[in-house]
Every structure is written in structure tokens, then in C-alpha cells.
Amino acid sequence: MAFKFNPYAPAPEFSTQAAYFSMEFALDQALKTYSGGLGFLAGSHMRSAYELKQNLLGIGILWSFGYYDQGRNEDQTMRADFRQKAYSFLEDTGLVFPITIHDAAVHVKAFYLAPDTFGTAPMFFLTTDIPENDYISRTISHHLYDADTAARVAQSILLGVGGGKLLDLLSVPVEVYHLNEGHGLPLAFYLYEKHGRQLAEVRKRLVFTTHTPELAGNEEHPMKLLTEMSFFGPVPAAEISRVAGVENDRMNYTLTALRFARLANGVSKVHATVANEMWGHYAGICPIIPITNAQNGTYWRDGQLHQALAANDDEALKARKHKLKKQLFDIVADQTGTLLDPAVLTVVWARRFAGYKRADLILRHFERFLQLINDADRPVQVIWAGKPYPKDYGAVALFNDIIKRTARLKNCAVLTGYELGLSAALKKGSDV
């Protein structure tokens, strides 16, 4: 039976059809298509769109091995495991179509996530891990944020061109294309070719969210590599260089997206100010406005805790918080053998583990830290969790160093397996 795209009927106030492209989506513990905050934001967008019945659909990649499974070695240090995933709840659309990567045809298959499965906007996930492709082409969708530069460029083409082409094959009348970060940038060049190589036509349709306030975190590559990888599709590299204002034969994804979009947003007022300071002196960029990051309240908040807060019921609030802390501490005990006390102030540091996020900041004056957690009158407990990028050996070493430095402290713990389920338990069970 041929696949028919029948999304929910959008609310009348959301008449504009939009498509949201993101390299990662954190939608449910069962679907391993995310690594950290970028995916958490995208996932909450999809959930809120469902609740509001916004005219939105999501485009992502079906990562065969997810990000990775975070386990432990015999000495309790972190181990990255890679296990192939399988999902019975995704619908095989039967759609297989070619895109061009490195001047060769790569076949793309689309899977569909129906809105009612997890309470999200309708979503499509793309994969190259199918028999129609050779081994190298199949690996494009194996690992989120592959360590190989050429593979990451290919992943961007898969997201941007593959997503754009899928929407055309489905005859979805998209009016606004939204890039969540610059990973899907080849979409801009796909639209540029589709609309007669008129930049103004792309700008009518493209918007962009930038997240990274550090220049070093904004991806860029030599034009030679991007050209060899077919990053620009059939458009000559010289034309792209001229239209995108490329300097020094290197293309910055963020800067190029800002030049092809009609509007961009930072993820807070402060971040928008920083982004304008970073990019505002470049010619031809679109306005960068602030839209503060948010998360879907229905998914993340605890219903009973929320009711107690709304009712100003202190006793109910304390009782529920005690229970949530106990649930978290059961996880801590199971993983680490450490028994924490629900009556004690509990500080949690839990996010994607990267050096610049300074997970060890509280440990840098270690004697002061020991005084803090050993205070008999005002005791404190500390929990860390987070996934380092598996090839970021500095971040992995930092994670393991925290494990070793706190191993003998009875009121500290470091957890592995930082995914949606653990993140929710940490949020609900923490005091700070």
C-alpha cells in the first residue's frame, strides 16, 4: 500500500505550513536520535506543536546506532558502547529516492513517526543504511556527529537535501523551512536551485536558529572539500562563493545560513546580543532576534508537584519532593552503591559533557568542596551526569576524573546513561 501523509488538522491560527530540520530530536526514551540540549529543544518543539496543533512537521535522521550507549568499565570509568537500534513504532513509508553525495547516487529511505505515537508533530526520519547502498554510503546514518569530517558533511547533505527532496516527493506545500542550527545547510542550496537560483526566493522561505555563542563551535570547512562532497548540488562552487560571500575559501555554516535566511533567532536575549556582536559586522546577514529556549511543560514537569505549587500546599509539596528524590536516589544506589538522603539538599549537574561547560568547577578548590559537603549542620549531596562526545577524549577524561575524585565520598555520585529518562528523574529529584 502506498504511503499517504495524513497529518492532524492544524488549528486555524496556524495556517502556514512549516518544516523543521534538526540533526537530533529527543522525543522519547525509546527513540535514540539525540545527544544533548539541541535535541531536547527540538523534541520539546515537536511536542508543543502537537499540543497546539501547529502546522509543522519535523525532518531528522534515523541514526542506526543512536549517539552511543554510556556504560562502565570494570573500574567504574565510562565506556561508550555502540549497539544497533530497531524501532517497531516507525512506519516504513516505502519511499526510497536518490541524492548526490561525492558525485555519486546515495539512496535514502524515509520512515514516518505518527503524531499520536509520542504526542509530537508528524515527523520523518531519513536513513542511508539500506541494501541499495554500498557500505560507505550506509554508514552515513550510522552515528550522530560522526568523528570523520567527510561523514559529517555527508550527514548534512542527507538532512538538508534529503529532507527537501522528500517534502517535494510528498507534495507537501511548505512555506517556511526552519534550520535548527547549521547542520542542514545544504537545504539552502537545494532551495536555491529549485527556485531558479534566486537568493531572494530562498530568503522568502528560510529561517534559522543559531545556538552556539563561540566562534570555534560554529562549523566551517574548506570550499574544496564541500565541492568534492557535492554540498552545493548542481550549483557551481564559484556561484555559491559569490552569493554566500565566502572568504578565504572556507564556508562557515552559521554565516552562510544567516545570509540565505530572512530571519534568525538566538536562544535568549543575552545570546541574541552576543550573536549580533559575533555576526553583525558581516554584510548581507538577516536580523537575529531573541526567542528564549523553552521546554514542553506537559512532558517535563511532575503533575503532583505542579499541583502542590499551584495550590501553595507546602506539606504536599514537601511530601511529593521527598518521593521524587527517593526515586532518583534508587537509581543512584543501583548504579553506584551510594545511598543518598532525601532530607539533604541535593545539587545536580547534568547536561552534555563538554570541557567548556566546566562540570568540575565545584571541585577546583577541593578543600572548600570537602568543607561544603561535610558540613554537619548544612549537609549537601552532589550528583553528576552527562554524556561526553565519545571521541572528545578530554571530556571523557574529565568525566572519569570526577568519578575517581568523588569515589570515596559517601554523598557524591556520578551517573551514566544520561538520556531522557534519567534527565527527567534528575530534574524532578534535584533541589538545585
N, C-alpha and C positions, 0 to 999 in steps of 0.2 A: 504494500500500500504506500502510495506517495505521501511524503510528509506534508502536512498542512500547518502553517503557522497561524494559530488562532489564540492570540493573547487575550487577556481580560479587556473589557471595555474601559477605556480611560475615563476619568472624571471630566466633566465638561470644561473645567477651568484649565485642563492640561491638553489642549488641542494640538500642540506642537510635538511631532514625533522626534524623539532624541535617541541616539545610540551612544553608549558609554563604554569606552575602550580602556581596559586596565590589564596589566601583566599579571595581576594577582587579585583574587577575591576571597575573603574569609566569610563564608556563608553559613557553614555548619561544621561541627567537629568531624562529620563523616566525609567531607569533601576537602581533600588536601591540595588546595590551589592557592596557597598564600605563604608568606614568610613573616610578615610583621605589620606595622601600622598602616602602610599603604593599602594592604589587603583588607585590614579591619575597617578602614574608612570606606573602601569600595563596597564591602559587604553590607555595611550599615546603610549605605545609599540604596542598595538594591532592596533591602528590607523596608526602608521607609517609603520608597517608591511604590512598593506593593500596598502598603497600608493606605497611602494617599491616592492610589490608583493613578499614578503619573504615567504619561505616555512615553515610557522609557524601556529600553532593552539593553542588556549587557553583553559585551563581547570579551571573552577571555580565552585562555589556553588550558587545555586539559593535560596537566603535567603527569606523565606516566609514573614517575617516582616521587611526585609531590616536591616539597622542598627537601626535606630529609626527616628521618625519624631519629629523635635525640635519645640516645641510651647512655649506658655507663660501661666503662671498662671495669676490670676486676678491682682496681684501686679507687673506684668511685669517680674517676675523671670522666669527662664527656666523650662519647663515641657517636659518630654520625653513621647511621645505617640507611641504606637505600633499598627499599622494597617496592616492587611494582604494585600499583593500585588497581582496583577494579570497583566499578560502581554500577549496581543494578538499577539505580533510580534515574540514570541518564538515558534519554531516548535517542537511539540511533536514527538520525534524520535520513540516512541513505544518501545524503549529498556528499559527493566526492568531486573535487574540482582542482585544476592545476593553478599554481602560482609560479613565478620565476624567482629562483634563488641561485646566485652564482651562475647565471646564464643557462640554467637547466630547469626543467619542469619538476616541481615538487608537488605531490598530490596531498590535498588537505581534506580531512573528513570533519564533519560538524556533528556535534552532539547537543541535544537540547535539554535544558533544565526547566521543567514546567513551573509556573509561579506557585502553585499550591504545594509543591514538594517541601519547600522550606519557608514559604512566605516571602518570596522575592519577586522582583521584576522578572519577566521572561529572559532567559539567558542562553547564549550559545557558547560552547567550548570547542576550540579547534585543536586538532591533533595531526601530526605527520607520521605517527607511529602506527602505520598500516602496511599491509603486504605490498601495496602498489609502489612503495618507495624502496630505494636501496638502504643499506644500514645507516650510512651517514645521515641521509635525509630523515630517517626515522628518529634519530637521536635529537633532532631539533626540539622536539617537545618532550624530551625525557626529563630534564632538570630545570627547575625555575632558577633563573640567573646563573646559567652555565658559566663555569670558570673560563672557558675558551672564548676569546674575543669574537672570532668569526661566528661561533654558535650563537652568541648573544645578538649579533647583528641579524642573523637568520631568524631568531625568535622575534625580533622587532618587525621584520618583513611579514612573518606569519601572522602576527597580531594585526598590523595595520593594513596590509594588502589583503590578507586572507579574510579579515573581518569586513573590509569594504566590499570585496567581491561577493562574499556570502550574502550580504544585505541586498546587493543588486540581483543575485540569483533568486532570492526570495521575493523580489519586487517590493521590499519594504520602503515606503516613501519617507526616508529620513530627511529631516530638515536641519537638524543640528547634530553634529558629530563632536563628542566630548572626549578629549585625550586626558586621561588621568596620569600625569607625568609624561615624559617624552618618549617612553619606550615604543609606543605605537606610531612614531613619527612618519613612517612610510605611508600611512593613510593620507597624509597631506599631499604627497606626490601622486598617489593614486587618484585623489580628487582633482589635482591639478591637470593630470592627463585627461580624466573623464570630462572635465568642463573646459575643454579647448585650450588648455594651458593659459588660463586667465587667472592670475592670482586673486583678483577681486572676487571671482566666483567661489574660490576656496574660502576666502575670508568671510563670505556671507554665511558659511555653513560650519566653520570650525571654531571651537572654543577649547580652552586648555587650562588645566590646573597644575601649578608648579608647587613642589613641596620642599625642595632642598635649598637651604639658605647658605650653603657653602659652594663656592665655585668648583672645588675639587669633586663634589658629589654630583655634578651635572655632566652627564655622559657626553663625550665627544670622540670622534675618530677621524683618521686621515681620509680625505676625499678618495684617494686611490683605493683604499680598502672598501669603502662603501660602494664605489663604482663597480669594482670587481664582484661584489656580492649582489649586484642588481638592486641596491637600496632605492634607486630612483626610478625603477621600472624602465619604460621606454624613453624617458626624458633624458636628453644628453646631460652629462655632468656639468658641462660648461654653462648650460642654461640654468641649471639649478644653482650653481655658484653665483651667477649673476642675480637671479631673482632672490636668493636667500642671503645675499651679501656675505658670502663665505670669505673669510680672511685666513691667510697662511695655509691654505689648502687643508684646513681642518674644520669639520662641521660639528658645532655644538648643538645637541638636540634641543635643549631648552631655548636657546636664542632663535633657532630656526622655527620652532613651534610658535614663539612669540611673534615672528614675522609673518607666519601663514595664518594665524588666528585673528579673529576680530575682537576677541576679549579673552583675558586670562584672569585667574584669581590666585592669590596667595591663600594660605590656610589659617590666617589670623590677621588682625590689624597690624600687629608688630611685624609679622612675616611679610605682609604686603609692602610695608615701608621698607624693609630690608631688600625685598625683591626689586622694588623700584630703584633703590640705591645701587643694586648689583647690575641691573639691566637697562635702567632708564636712559643712560647716555648713549645707547646704541640706536642707530637710525632705523626707522621703519617698524618698530615694535608696537604691539597693540597695548591698550591700557591694562594695567594689573590692579585689580580691585581686591579688597579683603572679603572673604567668605569663611567664617570661622568653622573649623572642623567640628563635626558633631558625630555622635554615635546613636544608634537606634535604641531608644529607651525601653521599648517593649521587650527587646531581646536581652538587654544587659542588666536591667535593674531587677532586684528581687521584689516580687509583688507585695509580700507581707511587710518587708522593711519599708517600702514606699508608703504603704497604707498607714503604718505607725507614725512615720514622719508627717504625713498629711494631717493626721489626727492629733498631732502633738502629744502622743501617748508615750511617755518616757519609759514606762515599765515594759510595754510591748516592744518598744524599740530595743531596749537592752536585752530582753529575752531572745528576740529574733537574731540580734547580732551575735549573741553568745552561741546560738545554734549554728550560724553560718561560719563562725570561727572554728567551732568544733569540727564541722565538715571539712574545712580546709586543713585543719591540723591532723585529721585522719589520713589525708593524702601525704602530708609531711612525714608522719610516723611510718607509713607504708614504704615511702621512698628512702628515707634516711635513718630511720630508727630513733629520731629525735621526738620527744614528747613536749609539745608546747602547751602553754596555759591560756585558756580563753579569757581569763581575767586580766591578762597582762597586755599593755599597749604593744601592738604589732605593726611594724613598719615593713612594707613590701616594696621591693624594686623589681619590676617585671616589665620587660619590653625587649625588642630586638636587641641582641647583644652586639654592640659595636664600640670600638675604643673611644670615639668622641662622645658617647653617651655617659661615660665615666661611672660605670657600675661600682667601681672600687673607691669612689670618692670618700665615702664614710670611713673607709679603712686606712686612709693615707696617714692619719695621725692615730696610729694603732693604740697607743696607750690611752688616749682620750676615748677612743671607741670602747676599750675594755672597761673604763670607768663608767661609761654610759650604760652598757648592757649589764654591768654587775652592780648597779645601784640598788641596794636592798629596799630603799623607800620608794623609788620610782623605777621599777624594772622595765626593760624594753626587750622585745624579741624582733629579730630581723630575718626576713626571707628574701632570697634572690631567685629569679627565674628568667629565662630568655634563651633564644637560640642564636648563637653566633653563625655568621656565614661560614660554611664548613671549610672553605679554603682561606678564610681570614685567620691565619694561624696566630696572629697577635691577639685577636679577640678570643679564640679558643683557649690560648694560654692564660688570658685574664680570667676567663670563666673557671678554669681549673685551679688557678691560684687562689681564687676566693674559696673554692671548695677546701683546699688544703689549709688555708689560714683560719678557717672557721670550724674545721673538723672536730676540734676538741671543745668547742663552745656549746653548751647544752641549750642555749636559747637562740641559736642561729641555724639556718638550713639553706641549702641550695638545691632547687628542684630542676629536674629535666622534663622534657615533653611539653614545652611551652606552646600550646595551641589554644584553640578557642575554649575548650572545656576547662583547662587549667587556668586560663586567663580569667574566665568568669568566676571560678572559685576564689582566686586571689583577690579580685576586685571586691567581692562580697565579704570575704573573710578578713580583709585588712582594716586597720584603723587609720593608717597613714599610707 
